[in-house]
Amino acid sequence: MVMQDDRLDKDRQPDMFSEEGRPRRGSPHAAQPASAAGKTAVTSPKGKVDPSPTGHRARLRRRFMEAGPEALADYEMLELVLFRAIPRRDCKPLAKLLLETFGSFAEVISADPARLKAIPGVGDAVIAELKIVQAAAVRLLRERAYRRTVFNGWRDLIDYCRAAMAYKDREEFRILFLDTKNALIADEVQQTGTVNHTPVYPREVVRRALELSAAGIILVHNHPSGDPTPSRADIEMTRRIIEAAEPLGIKVHDHVIVARDGHASLRGLQLI
């Protein structure tokens, strides 16, 4: 009686093995999921996508590497940046809030730290990561601009100036100093002003050009309003610098205004 009760009765107990002799799914003999062996699985044992932040991050990074940045929306690119600063929280709501507040990916990474810090969920670590990305982009574009003579790489120069200045909330006056072959020898911010004015002193511009033995200069400043259209003050200031520089053999090649909405060249507009 005891031996009969202990034998497997197919009419009363489920068959743990298939006809081929392999363990059926769910039986104690079946293979354990990867997580049981100490590994993190992106999918669950039932094949469902892991909804945890860890699973989302792994999928987003994999899509970035396999399909490239063009396959990601701006908020997803921001998420990738935020992952480094926020290790264990869903970053999507913050990424979307930043874009809603500032308008674009470029404007988020270029935003003033004080304005960023006013956003709920943004701390020093987030600001640092955003500024690292901005600095890397500006440095990449600057190296491209330095690689060729200015007028052979004009597009690279404009891209660099826009990345460095276009999204700032105060005016900056920058001078690009050129040698006799029109290659860049220096790039300096001379003045920082208010939201709509920067004081510029022609004698200081000429003095610095002479110190660097520059044969020519390009003037650059930004319009925080977003509109690169030259003002009357911009045109008059440029003409005063030309009057001070050219008698000393320093050529003022152009004055470029950069802004969120584009750029304007005073020489291209035949204003100088």
PyMOL commands that set and color helices and strands:
alter all, ss='L'
color gray80, all
select helices_A, chain A and resi 2-6+34-37+53-67+69-71+74-85+92-102+105-110+113-117+124-147+154-165+202-211+232-248
alter helices_A, ss='H'
color red, helices_A
select strands_A, chain A and resi 172-178+184-192+216-222+251-259+262-265
alter strands_A, ss='S'
color yellow, strands_A
deselect
rebuild
show_as cartoon
